[in-house]
Amino acid sequence: MMKELPEIYEEAVEAFLIWMKDAGYTKYTQKSYLSDVYELLDSLDGKPLERVKRLHIVSYLTSVREKGVSDATRNRKHASVHCFFKALNELEVLEGNPAAGIKKSKTEKNRLPVFLDEHSLERFIQHIDGKYKTRNIAIFLLMGYMGLRVGEVNALNLSDYNPEAKTLSVLGKGRKWRVIPIPEAVLPFLEAALDSRLSPWRSKEEAMFISQKGKRLSIRCIQQIAADTFERFQTGVPEARKIAYSSHKLRHSFATMLLRRGADLRTVQELLGHSSIQTTTVYTHITSREKEEAMAKLELRISI
C-alpha cells in the first residue's frame, strides 16, 4: 500500500501516470515505477521538485541500498526515477532531470542464471496440482517450453492463439509483438486449458487465462502458483540446499534448453523477445558437468 503523498507532488505523479498510460506501459510496470517514485518523494520531505538535485537522488539510492536491496534492485529504482523526471520534462511540467548521468551500480558478472534442466522441468510440471491444474499446466508450459515472461502470459488474449498456424502472438517489452510457434507437445495442453477456460464475469473479457473470480489472472497470482509448485517440487530438500526458484526461472530453463540443443543465439534472441543479443548471451553458460566432460577429453602422453 502506497503512502499518501504531500499535495505538492500530486500534479507531478498524476502527469507521470498519464504519460505511462499514453506510452503503453502495462499496469504492472506502472505500479512498479510508481512504487519507486513514491519512495523517492517520501525521502524528499516536501522539497519542491524544481529544487531536487543529483545529490538528493544519489542520497535516496544510497539509502535503499543500505536497507539491503541488491545492486540490480538499486539500478531498477534509478531507472524508475529517471523515467519519472523524463516524463515531466516531456510534458513540460518540469525542466531538467536530476537522475540523469548517475552511474549504475556494478552488478555481478558471469553469474549463472538459475534454471532447471529438462528432467527437472518435467518434474516441476508434474508437481502442478489443484482445482485449476489444467489451466496452470498450460501457463507454465508456455513459460518453460516457449519462453514467455509472466507479464506476457498475463496479457495473452484468446485472439492471440492461431490454431491453424499453431502459433501464439506475444506482446513483449517495449510493446513489441513476436510470433512463436507452439511445440506439438504443448498444443494439447493449451487446447485443454482453453476448453476448460473459466467463465469471465464480463462477457467481453478476452483474457486467455481467467481467475476463480472471473477476471484476468493476475501476475501476482501466477507468481504465487509457481512459488507453491516449487515448494512441492523441493519437498524433502534440506532448507540450506533449497534453490530460490521463481516463475521467471522457467524462462531461463527454456533458453538454456534451446542453446544446449544447438539452436543459434539469434534465433533464441527472437524467441525470447530480447532487443539486444547481449542480453541473450547470459544463457550461454556451461555447467560443471560439461566442463568436466570437456577436460576429460584432454590426453597427456607422458609418464612419471
PyMOL commands that set and color helices and strands:
alter all, ss='L'
color gray80, all
select helices_A, chain A and resi 7-23+27-43+49-51+54-66+71-90+118-126+133-144+150-155+158-160+173-175+187-195+219-233+239-241+248-260+265-272+277-283+288-296
alter helices_A, ss='H'
color red, helices_A
select strands_A, chain A and resi 161-162+167-171+177-181
alter strands_A, ss='S'
color yellow, strands_A
deselect
rebuild
show_as cartoon
